[in-house]
Amino acid sequence: MISIIIPSYNEPKILDLMDTIEQVIRPDQIITCNDKYGKGKGWAVRQAMEQATGDKILYIDGDGDISPFEIQKVLAYLGEYDVVVTKKSLPKRFGRAILTLLSRSWLWLLFRFWVDTQTGLKGFTYKPEWRTNGWAFDVEILANARKLGKSMIEIPIKATVSDSKSLKDIWRTFVETIRIKLWI
């Protein structure tokens, strides 16, 4: 059974994404979620994860940056690996590429993994658990997976690469990763 979670703020995009997913694979369960209470993306995905019943659970961001056709790549590795992490190519803008490399270096220092935590498509053969409600919930999921000895692979996918990140987002993620390190 396959459960697919779609976090999004844009309802029309979710409907288009759901239609496309159903053309690519036959999921047993599609669960949509959003942060309508202002508690954070991590909170919204956690609520949806509690509803998931599949032995393969994926989440794909509903913003349209990742084609649902990329789901098949993730499914090809689930079973052989407990966690499948996807990665985008590096941004074309030099400053954004440097920021991405610095972010990965920071996560290596804290958690000893070098993966793209922010690409919005991941797959699991178990229900991950986390406490973080914000943007860095992916980091906590992967840190917990590493701590539990779960097998993990990172695979490249085609996705739209955004060149914009605000200083506020960068600072928030930095603070959240410190909090996660203290929890773990």
Stockholm file with secondary structure:
# STOCKHOLM 1.0

chainA/1-184         MISIIIPSYNEPKILDLMDTIEQVIRPDQIITCNDKYGKGKGWAVRQAMEQATGDKILYIDGDGDISPFEIQKVLAYLGEYDVVVTKKSLPKRFGRAILTLLSRSWLWLLFRFWVDTQTGLKGFTYKPEWRTNGWAFDVEILANARKLGKSMIEIPIKATVSDSKSLKDIWRTFVETIRIKLWI
#=GR chainA/1-184 SS CEEEEEECSCHHHHHHHHHHHHHHCCCSEEEEECCTTSSCHHHHHHHHHHHCCCSEEEEECTTSSBCGGGHHHHHHHBTTBSEEEEECCCCSSHHHHHHHHHHHHHHHHHHSCCSCTTSSEEEESSCCCCCCCSTTHHHHHHHHHHHTTCCEEEEECCBCCCCCCCHHHHHHHHHHHHHHHHHC
#=GC SS_cons         CEEEEEECSCHHHHHHHHHHHHHHCCCSEEEEECCTTSSCHHHHHHHHHHHCCCSEEEEECTTSSBCGGGHHHHHHHBTTBSEEEEECCCCSSHHHHHHHHHHHHHHHHHHSCCSCTTSSEEEESSCCCCCCCSTTHHHHHHHHHHHTTCCEEEEECCBCCCCCCCHHHHHHHHHHHHHHHHHC
//
